[in-house]
Amino acid sequence: MTSSRRLLPLGASLTRGRFSSCQIRNGFLSGFRGFGTITSTEPALANLAEKCAVAVPECSTAEDDIAKIRHEFELAKQRFLNIPEALNSMPKMNPQGIYVNKNLRLDNIQVYGFDYDYTLAHYSSDLQSLIYDLAKQHMVNEFRYPESCMKFKYDPTFPIRGLYYDKQKGCLMKLDFFGSIEPDGCYFGRRKLSREELENMYGTRHIGRDQARGLVGLMDFFCFSEACLIADMVQYFVDAKLEFDASYIYNDVNRAIQHVHRSGLVHRGILADPTRYLLKNASGQLLRFLRMLKDKGKKLFLMTNSPYHFVDGGMRYLMEDSFGLRDSWRDLFDVVIAKANKPEFYTSEHPFRCYDEERDTLAFTKVDAFHPNKIYYHGCLKSFLQITKWRGPEVIYFGDHLFSDLRGPSKAGWRTAAIIHELEREIQIQNEDSYRFEQAKFHIIQELLGRFHAIASDNERSEACQSLLDELNKARQRARDTMKQMFNRSFGATFVTDTGQESAFSYHIHQYADVYTSKPENFMFYRPEAWLHVPYDIKIMPHHVKVASNLFKT
């Protein structure tokens, strides 16, 4: 349950998956890059756009062009009433789907590896409160933070996964795919910075190389409590009007979070009340998935940073209703490795040690073979491959942490599957008509604004011109705010920004995960011999698929 950090990579850009949207008459929707799954609305809106533009004559002057945009905006507001009808026939994304960044032939996969925390085991939101409270207590008792900090409470509505903390300036922020700060997603403590404050502090929304060195990414599922505690501690110093170094706060919070994991405090808390913290799979799909793999002759291994007693206690609880008295969850796995110390596991040359669970000790004999009835600690990828003889391309590893779990295996030639628990909920929201209705409006308004700025200079705007600009900006902001509130009131969706760009978190998924889904058992819905292909017409994230451009044509 330890975590690692990675600075934001710069110059992130992709040419794959770059498709222009439907080329609509009068440029009503041409070339606009979608907001999340917004691309699926384009064909319907294209038809709507054509209807709006039919009665508008060709214009030659800037004033006439502005008048044309005004006319189309007024028509669009009337046509918004027709958007719900178009949504009825639109396909929806599968919340339990497997989404593909790189083609994957499951018939070539002979070995399935799994992380434990937030991969095989999922937790309730109460766990974040437990980690927050234990870390806060450690900071007060051991680091001598003020006693008043004990009053802080974890706020589940504040953080999302994939945020960045600026250790130099003390800001918690969301970045887009290309390293630019989300305009309405930058907080100093618990206060959102205005765009003017953001401009004064950074000069530009784009994070340069020098500033990027001071950013740390909060990427795993345990980062929710960490992000909230960082923001609360910054806010305390701001409210108390005390000078502070933002890097000290991050270092202290991170040390406290690591202590909570490494000392076993959080492990003991979870095992003391598993019904509160662990989410049982009532349908038993996870067990059926693992057994299906075994029945197909696949090799399975479990590799986790957590200690064995914690994993054993959790797996017993999660699967106790499905096993007989003589069965054990360990029978499902050919190799079990605990305290693997990822991501160092992939680059170090640490030896494996055999673990005696009864004595809680490590043996001194050399490990040159893995036995199903044994537990192993530590080790490294080099020794793992030498002992198992498993070739890289035939191995797939499932994990939730983009850096600790997936970056190393990806570089080693393993196939990788990211388990992103919140994906299921976000797709469910994106499938709702209320969300896609706002997407449709956002699309149209964004295109009109693009055309407006292409023809109207800042110093030559008439009163009518400025009035139109204000109306368009307000309408766009309303659509943004409405969509954002559906996900998270502070930072919006995990995968996209309010401006319609994919997030930096999406970049890392795209870079290190061959496929991604919300839980491993979703593979139950696919044959073990299936070929998983990248969708032919995608943006960057394959759960942002475009439908055929002629779907709504009549």
Phi and psi in degrees as a GROMACS rama.xvg file:
@    title "Ramachandran Plot"
@    xaxis  label "Phi"
@    yaxis  label "Psi"
@TYPE xy
-88.3537  162.226  THR-2
-131.19  161.379  SER-3
-125.71  168.308  SER-4
-125.677  152.608  ARG-5
-142.191  136.146  ARG-6
-71.792  153.26  LEU-7
-63.9561  125.406  LEU-8
-71.6642  142.646  PRO-9
-102.664  164.066  LEU-10
67.9717  23.928  GLY-11
-70.6314  118.438  ALA-12
-154.881  153.143  SER-13
-133.433  145.273  LEU-14
-102.203  -23.0029  THR-15
-68.4989  143.359  ARG-16
77.1062  13.0301  GLY-17
-93.3497  103.646  ARG-18
-120.116  137.663  PHE-19
-73.5647  148.234  SER-20
-77.4026  179.428  SER-21
-54.6965  136.139  CYS-22
-85.902  98.635  GLN-23
-95.9761  143.235  ILE-24
-53.964  140.608  ARG-25
65.1007  15.5814  ASN-26
67.4576  21.5727  GLY-27
-60.1156  -35.8604  PHE-28
-133.666  11.4862  LEU-29
-71.7641  139.409  SER-30
71.7922  8.85263  GLY-31
-90.0061  134.007  PHE-32
-85.614  129.04  ARG-33
-72.9542  162.923  GLY-34
-98.0697  99.7566  PHE-35
61.4309  -127.931  GLY-36
-82.921  15.4775  THR-37
-58.0053  -24.5741  ILE-38
-60.6031  -25.8126  THR-39
-70.6629  -11.9297  SER-40
-89.5147  -9.76082  THR-41
-59.8956  -45.8331  GLU-42
-60.2692  -42.9969  PRO-43
-63.5523  -41.5904  ALA-44
-71.0662  -28.3751  LEU-45
-61.8555  -45.1246  ALA-46
-61.9929  -41.842  ASN-47
-63.1116  -40.7741  LEU-48
-63.7396  -40.0337  ALA-49
-62.7838  -39.9471  GLU-50
-64.3179  -37.6256  LYS-51
-65.6862  -33.4163  CYS-52
-93.127  -5.21962  ALA-53
-57.5065  -44.6081  VAL-54
-87.7365  5.85015  ALA-55
-96.034  121.379  VAL-56
-73.917  162.082  PRO-57
-68.2228  142.081  GLU-58
-126.242  158.58  CYS-59
-122.992  -30.2906  SER-60
-93.3751  162.749  THR-61
-62.1984  -40.2877  ALA-62
-62.9353  -40.0673  GLU-63
-67.3407  -37.3506  ASP-64
-65.2445  -39.4043  ASP-65
-65.4691  -41.4574  ILE-66
-61.8794  -36.9747  ALA-67
-65.2657  -42.4715  LYS-68
-64.4546  -40.5294  ILE-69
-59.9073  -43.8833  ARG-70
-62.8831  -44.1295  HIS-71
-67.1002  -35.0035  GLU-72
-64.2601  -43.9029  PHE-73
-64.8498  -41.731  GLU-74
-64.2628  -39.4585  LEU-75
-62.7392  -39.9074  ALA-76
-61.8389  -34.6568  LYS-77
-71.4502  -40.5167  GLN-78
-71.8569  -18.5212  ARG-79
-53.7566  -30.0603  PHE-80
-65.728  -21.4484  LEU-81
-90.9057  -9.89167  ASN-82
-60.6269  -43.9276  ILE-83
-54.9492  -33.5664  PRO-84
-64.7536  -41.3847  GLU-85
-66.7692  -30.3714  ALA-86
-68.5082  -25.0484  LEU-87
-59.8921  -35.1618  ASN-88
-97.0347  6.03703  SER-89
-83.0259  140.069  MET-90
-69.1372  156.986  PRO-91
-119.884  151.488  LYS-92
-78.4747  153.469  MET-93
-88.5087  115.69  ASN-94
-62.0588  -24.5596  PRO-95
-100.988  16.577  GLN-96
-75.4747  163.032  GLY-97
-103.3  124.371  ILE-98
-108.901  135.969  TYR-99
-113.43  122.315  VAL-100
-93.9127  -33.4046  ASN-101
-136.42  134.82  LYS-102
-51.2719  137.826  ASN-103
-138.596  121.696  LEU-104
-96.5063  108.841  ARG-105
-66.9332  -23.5398  LEU-106
-68.7815  -16.7628  ASP-107
-87.4754  -12.8516  ASN-108
-86.188  119.579  ILE-109
-110.368  -15.1052  GLN-110
-131.695  127.875  VAL-111
-115.752  120.672  TYR-112
-112.326  147.717  GLY-113
-136.245  138.211  PHE-114
-77.338  170.131  ASP-115
-101.099  -64.1444  TYR-116
-66.3754  127.295  ASP-117
59.429  21.5524  TYR-118
-125.98  -67.9993  THR-119
-82.3922  -36.2817  LEU-120
-108.93  130.262  ALA-121
-116.087  150.917  HIS-122
-121.441  155.901  TYR-123
-78.0337  168.421  SER-124
-65.5974  -17.5208  SER-125
-63.0104  -24.6823  ASP-126
-64.4363  -38.4986  LEU-127
-62.3136  -38.7437  GLN-128
-64.7508  -38.9803  SER-129
-63.3726  -48.1525  LEU-130
-62.6606  -43.954  ILE-131
-57.5497  -49.3588  TYR-132
-66.7651  -41.0515  ASP-133
-66.923  -40.8776  LEU-134
-68.0596  -41.5122  ALA-135
-60.7032  -43.4608  LYS-136
-63.4831  -39.5013  GLN-137
-65.0742  -38.9646  HIS-138
-65.9476  -37.3483  MET-139
-73.4586  -45.7126  VAL-140
-77.1841  -38.1972  ASN-141
-102.252  -35.9067  GLU-142
-98.4336  -0.253445  PHE-143
62.2549  37.7039  ARG-144
-70.6224  154.626  TYR-145
-56.1958  143.905  PRO-146
-58.7881  -28.2601  GLU-147
-64.1039  -19.5281  SER-148
-67.0391  -18.1106  CYS-149
-64.8131  -16.6587  MET-150
-78.8302  -13.3047  LYS-151
-62.8573  144.234  PHE-152
-125.716  143.362  LYS-153
-66.159  134.186  TYR-154
-111.881  102.175  ASP-155
-67.7249  -14.3021  PRO-156
-86.6491  -5.61574  THR-157
-89.8986  -58.2002  PHE-158
-89.9375  162.315  PRO-159
-131.828  170.635  ILE-160
-78.8673  149.022  ARG-161
92.7145  14.919  GLY-162
-81.2687  166.978  LEU-163
-126.403  142.509  TYR-164
-112.603  131.101  TYR-165
-90.1788  106.974  ASP-166
-70.8724  -15.0106  LYS-167
-88.5564  -41.4667  GLN-168
-105.618  -12.6617  LYS-169
82.6453  17.4351  GLY-170
-96.8687  141.374  CYS-171
-104.631  125.943  LEU-172
-143.613  160.887  MET-173
-109.454  133.278  LYS-174
-112.603  153.657  LEU-175
-90.475  -177.657  ASP-176
-56.3642  -29.7281  PHE-177
-104.38  11.9247  PHE-178
86.3357  20.9266  GLY-179
-99.2749  145.746  SER-180
-73.7165  133.729  ILE-181
-62.3979  122.03  GLU-182
-57.2792  -36.7729  PRO-183
-107.592  26.3855  ASP-184
-133.896  42.1044  GLY-185
-129.625  121.602  CYS-186
-121.285  138.705  TYR-187
-109.971  105.567  PHE-188
69.1729  -129.965  GLY-189
-103.836  10.8684  ARG-190
-103.51  127.154  ARG-191
-73.794  132.454  LYS-192
-77.4254  140.307  LEU-193
-73.4208  165.632  SER-194
-64.1136  -32.7417  ARG-195
-67.3225  -42.4787  GLU-196
-64.6966  -39.1876  GLU-197
-61.7326  -42.4533  LEU-198
-64.7603  -42.8969  GLU-199
-65.9894  -35.0174  ASN-200
-79.4663  -40.3477  MET-201
-112.512  -16.4137  TYR-202
80.198  -33.9999  GLY-203
-151.33  157.751  THR-204
-74.8954  -24.502  ARG-205
-81.3868  130.653  HIS-206
-82.902  119.704  ILE-207
-81.8923  175.764  GLY-208
-62.1407  -41.3018  ARG-209
-64.6545  -44.8616  ASP-210
-68.4972  -32.8127  GLN-211
-63.1665  -28.2144  ALA-212
-65.0074  -22.1241  ARG-213
-94.316  5.45871  GLY-214
-98.6821  140.624  LEU-215
-122.404  135.438  VAL-216
-89.1941  138.077  GLY-217
-108.575  90.7707  LEU-218
-110.142  -21.7439  MET-219
-91.4225  176.762  ASP-220
-76.0233  -13.7517  PHE-221
-85.4673  -1.09262  PHE-222
-78.4199  -11.5977  CYS-223
-59.4751  -50.0154  PHE-224
-65.5558  -35.939  SER-225
-66.0284  -46.4602  GLU-226
-61.9264  -41.4956  ALA-227
-66.8474  -40.6765  CYS-228
-69.1065  -37.6037  LEU-229
-59.3307  -49.8998  ILE-230
-62.1838  -39.7361  ALA-231
-67.8896  -37.7175  ASP-232
-69.5565  -40.496  MET-233
-59.873  -44.6707  VAL-234
-62.9448  -35.3314  GLN-235
-60.4825  -48.1033  TYR-236
-65.668  -36.2571  PHE-237
-64.6715  -47.8886  VAL-238
-64.2496  -35.6755  ASP-239
-81.8698  -2.83228  ALA-240
55.874  43.7485  LYS-241
-108.068  140.444  LEU-242
-72.7423  146.015  GLU-243
-155.969  156.486  PHE-244
-99.613  120.708  ASP-245
-61.492  -30.2825  ALA-246
-69.8915  -31.8645  SER-247
-64.1785  -40.5818  TYR-248
-63.2099  -45.5117  ILE-249
-61.1106  -47.0171  TYR-250
-60.6642  -41.5413  ASN-251
-68.7884  -43.8045  ASP-252
-63.8353  -43.6691  VAL-253
-64.552  -41.3317  ASN-254
-62.4659  -39.6946  ARG-255
-66.7813  -41.9318  ALA-256
-63.3047  -44.0158  ILE-257
-63.6389  -38.8773  GLN-258
-61.7442  -41.7091  HIS-259
-58.8042  -39.3248  VAL-260
-76.9316  -51.1187  HIS-261
-71.8108  -29.0827  ARG-262
-76.2138  -14.6992  SER-263
88.3283  2.47817  GLY-264
-58.4423  -48.8007  LEU-265
-70.5632  -33.1522  VAL-266
-62.955  -45.4437  HIS-267
-65.4169  -37.2178  ARG-268
-63.6236  -41.7426  GLY-269
-66.9181  -47.4612  ILE-270
-69.6485  -24.076  LEU-271
-71.3054  -24.4192  ALA-272
-145.549  65.7051  ASP-273
-64.1312  -30.3865  PRO-274
-65.2117  -24.3433  THR-275
-83.0878  -35.7267  ARG-276
-104.526  -33.2121  TYR-277
-94.829  137.309  LEU-278
-97.8692  114.008  LEU-279
-79.2469  143.239  LYS-280
-90.1951  99.3851  ASN-281
-61.3383  -31.2852  ALA-282
-83.1863  -10.0473  SER-283
70.5349  22.185  GLY-284
-65.2037  -37.6299  GLN-285
-60.67  -46.9441  LEU-286
-62.8688  -41.3677  LEU-287
-63.4089  -37.8429  ARG-288
-63.7833  -47.3113  PHE-289
-64.2227  -40.845  LEU-290
-67.7026  -35.831  ARG-291
-61.6267  -42.0729  MET-292
-62.9883  -43.0408  LEU-293
-62.5284  -42.0031  LYS-294
-64.7997  -27.4304  ASP-295
-84.3104  2.34413  LYS-296
83.9644  14.4933  GLY-297
-78.9948  151.78  LYS-298
-91.541  140.895  LYS-299
-126.389  139.554  LEU-300
-138.84  151.259  PHE-301
-114.74  126.318  LEU-302
-134.692  115.844  MET-303
-138.292  156.089  THR-304
-83.0816  -12.4441  ASN-305
-77.9452  154.932  SER-306
-70.8523  155.95  PRO-307
-62.8078  -43.3713  TYR-308
-59.7593  -32.6298  HIS-309
-71.9077  -44.5556  PHE-310
-63.7146  -43.6661  VAL-311
-61.4511  -45.7837  ASP-312
-61.7988  -41.6077  GLY-313
-67.8684  -45.4279  GLY-314
-65.5734  -37.782  MET-315
-60.8368  -43.9509  ARG-316
-66.2031  -44.0392  TYR-317
-67.0018  -29.9536  LEU-318
-118.077  10.3293  MET-319
-63.5995  -29.3882  GLU-320
-77.163  -13.801  ASP-321
-105.017  -18.1671  SER-322
-99.5734  151.084  PHE-323
-80.9487  179.302  GLY-324
-64.1606  -32.1043  LEU-325
-94.394  -3.94302  ARG-326
-89.6977  155.83  ASP-327
-140.815  147.054  SER-328
-61.5969  -25.361  TRP-329
-66.845  -22.4936  ARG-330
-65.0169  -17.1805  ASP-331
-77.4947  -21.5299  LEU-332
-114.575  137.473  PHE-333
-78.0961  -31.1249  ASP-334
-139.882  135.249  VAL-335
-123.524  120.05  VAL-336
-121.952  123.22  ILE-337
-114.307  163.748  ALA-338
46.2773  49.2335  LYS-339
-73.4152  -16.4671  ALA-340
60.092  45.691  ASN-341
-70.0829  147.214  LYS-342
-86.8175  -4.2733  PRO-343
-60.9293  -24.1196  GLU-344
-51.6706  -36.3369  PHE-345
-80.1017  -16.2385  TYR-346
-121.99  -16.8619  THR-347
-82.1884  179.346  SER-348
-125.6  35.2829  GLU-349
-67.9513  140.063  HIS-350
-79.0563  155.801  PRO-351
-77.4527  147.583  PHE-352
-125.708  138.682  ARG-353
-82.7566  131.982  CYS-354
-102.624  130.407  TYR-355
-96.8992  106.7  ASP-356
-71.3348  -28.2234  GLU-357
-72.2501  -41.085  GLU-358
-93.764  -12.2019  ARG-359
58.1669  47.0579  ASP-360
-133.171  165.383  THR-361
-107.783  135.682  LEU-362
-75.876  160.408  ALA-363
-102.434  -4.54468  PHE-364
-75.1145  147.484  THR-365
-68.2401  139.009  LYS-366
-96.7478  109.705  VAL-367
-122.149  8.21054  ASP-368
-157.372  150.357  ALA-369
-102.622  133.751  PHE-370
-117.189  138.75  HIS-371
-60.0345  -27.2136  PRO-372
-92.4355  10.7044  ASN-373
-115.086  156.63  LYS-374
-114.621  139.387  ILE-375
-122.12  145.294  TYR-376
-116.113  154.185  TYR-377
62.0958  -131.232  HIS-378
87.2054  -174.628  GLY-379
-153.779  163.984  CYS-380
-62.6072  -40.7602  LEU-381
-57.5493  -48.7462  LYS-382
-67.889  -37.6411  SER-383
-58.5037  -45.7408  PHE-384
-70.3393  -35.8871  LEU-385
-65.3288  -38.4458  GLN-386
-76.5757  -43.6046  ILE-387
-84.454  -27.0702  THR-388
63.8642  19.7829  LYS-389
-81.1361  126.09  TRP-390
-79.0211  148.537  ARG-391
-52.2124  -54.352  GLY-392
-65.7775  -15.4851  PRO-393
-92.6837  1.44957  GLU-394
-109.392  135.146  VAL-395
-123.334  136.064  ILE-396
-119.016  131.648  TYR-397
-102.933  127.644  PHE-398
-158.56  163.917  GLY-399
-101.31  -21.3826  ASP-400
-93.9602  120.729  HIS-401
-65.6149  -28.9368  LEU-402
-97.5401  -52.5127  PHE-403
-67.1661  -38.3639  SER-404
-94.335  -36.442  ASP-405
-112.1  -31.2087  LEU-406
-64.4688  -46.7569  ARG-407
-61.2547  -52.0402  GLY-408
-59.0594  -37.5037  PRO-409
-62.3376  -43.4972  SER-410
-70.6145  -24.9867  LYS-411
-84.0921  -3.08627  ALA-412
95.6172  -0.617964  GLY-413
-72.0563  155.375  TRP-414
-82.9072  150.813  ARG-415
-130.077  142.702  THR-416
-128.902  115.368  ALA-417
-84.6525  130.511  ALA-418
-101.652  110.89  ILE-419
-119.616  97.2645  ILE-420
-57.3121  -39.5569  HIS-421
-76.361  -8.73839  GLU-422
-57.2586  -41.5082  LEU-423
-60.4756  -47.421  GLU-424
-66.025  -40.3816  ARG-425
-66.4627  -37.9112  GLU-426
-67.8653  -38.2073  ILE-427
-59.7273  -40.5765  GLN-428
-66.7251  -43.5964  ILE-429
-65.1326  -23.0519  GLN-430
-80.6595  -15.1814  ASN-431
-71.9612  139.803  GLU-432
-61.5498  -34.9676  ASP-433
-61.7091  -37.5226  SER-434
-71.8814  -46.0356  TYR-435
-70.3723  -24.6795  ARG-436
-63.473  -44.5398  PHE-437
-67.5893  -34.8277  GLU-438
-59.3414  -44.755  GLN-439
-60.7078  -45.6001  ALA-440
-62.8414  -43.1214  LYS-441
-59.151  -44.334  PHE-442
-55.4883  -52.2463  HIS-443
-63.8852  -46.1892  ILE-444
-65.93  -38.8034  ILE-445
-62.9922  -40.9161  GLN-446
-66.2161  -41.7471  GLU-447
-63.4235  -38.9486  LEU-448
-65.1266  -38.2575  LEU-449
-61.7316  -42.9339  GLY-450
-67.728  -37.2745  ARG-451
-60.6267  -50.4747  PHE-452
-68.5533  -21.0323  HIS-453
-73.5782  -21.2645  ALA-454
-119.578  -13.5301  ILE-455
-114.297  115.933  ALA-456
-81.915  156.758  SER-457
-62.4864  -36.0868  ASP-458
-89.4138  -3.05982  ASN-459
-124.761  38.0237  GLU-460
-96.1124  127.937  ARG-461
-78.5404  174.609  SER-462
-63.0231  -41.3962  GLU-463
-65.3227  -37.1969  ALA-464
-64.2877  -46.8228  CYS-465
-66.0861  -37.3152  GLN-466
-61.5567  -42.9198  SER-467
-63.4262  -44.1762  LEU-468
-59.4398  -44.4015  LEU-469
-61.9807  -42.0405  ASP-470
-64.2731  -43.6688  GLU-471
-64.4853  -43.6024  LEU-472
-62.7982  -41.8533  ASN-473
-66.2387  -40.3035  LYS-474
-65.6487  -40.4858  ALA-475
-65.6278  -42.4889  ARG-476
-64.9998  -37.0303  GLN-477
-62.4936  -43.1129  ARG-478
-64.2004  -42.4473  ALA-479
-59.8784  -48.9958  ARG-480
-62.8595  -40.3121  ASP-481
-63.2542  -45.4731  THR-482
-65.7599  -41.044  MET-483
-60.2866  -43.7801  LYS-484
-63.921  -23.7459  GLN-485
-69.0847  -22.5625  MET-486
-103.486  -64.6953  PHE-487
-154.706  128.542  ASN-488
-67.2676  -23.9948  ARG-489
-93.1841  -45.2426  SER-490
-123.989  -2.54957  PHE-491
74.9108  -145.41  GLY-492
-78.2036  155.776  ALA-493
-72.9087  -36.6866  THR-494
-95.3569  -19.9744  PHE-495
-134.983  158.727  VAL-496
-96.8705  170.181  THR-497
-65.3692  -22.072  ASP-498
-86.8672  -0.257518  THR-499
96.7584  -1.73789  GLY-500
-86.23  148.779  GLN-501
-64.2249  152.311  GLU-502
-84.213  168.087  SER-503
-62.3473  -32.0898  ALA-504
-61.1584  -40.247  PHE-505
-61.9189  -37.8376  SER-506
-57.6405  -46.3591  TYR-507
-68.2503  -36.9628  HIS-508
-61.7681  -44.9288  ILE-509
-63.709  -33.4716  HIS-510
-77.3525  -39.4203  GLN-511
-112.985  -12.7908  TYR-512
-109.758  120.889  ALA-513
-67.2541  -40.65  ASP-514
-137.204  161.424  VAL-515
-147.213  150.942  TYR-516
-160.039  177.39  THR-517
-86.9285  -24.0322  SER-518
-161.407  152.588  LYS-519
-59.3445  -36.727  PRO-520
-66.4732  -8.36115  GLU-521
-62.2541  -21.031  ASN-522
-67.0092  -13.748  PHE-523
-60.8668  -26.7407  MET-524
-83.0714  1.31267  PHE-525
-124.462  142.258  TYR-526
-65.613  143.724  ARG-527
-62.1676  -15.0455  PRO-528
-99.9337  7.73221  GLU-529
-66.9833  150.113  ALA-530
-102.066  119.815  TRP-531
-99.6365  120.017  LEU-532
-113.355  149.129  HIS-533
-64.9425  131.78  VAL-534
-54.9657  143.585  PRO-535
-67.3265  -24.7051  TYR-536
-132.854  85.4341  ASP-537
-123.918  168.436  ILE-538
-92.9376  -99.0171  LYS-539
-116.749  -47.7015  ILE-540
-95.5737  127.934  MET-541
-68.8174  -11.1412  PRO-542
-85.1506  9.65862  HIS-543
-108.879  55.1069  HIS-544
-81.5437  142.919  VAL-545
-90.9914  142.006  LYS-546
-84.7894  168.897  VAL-547
-58.9638  141.822  ALA-548
-67.2441  -18.8175  SER-549
-102.311  12.9055  ASN-550
-59.6475  -37.4199  LEU-551
-106.555  10.4162  PHE-552
-72.1809  143.644  LYS-553
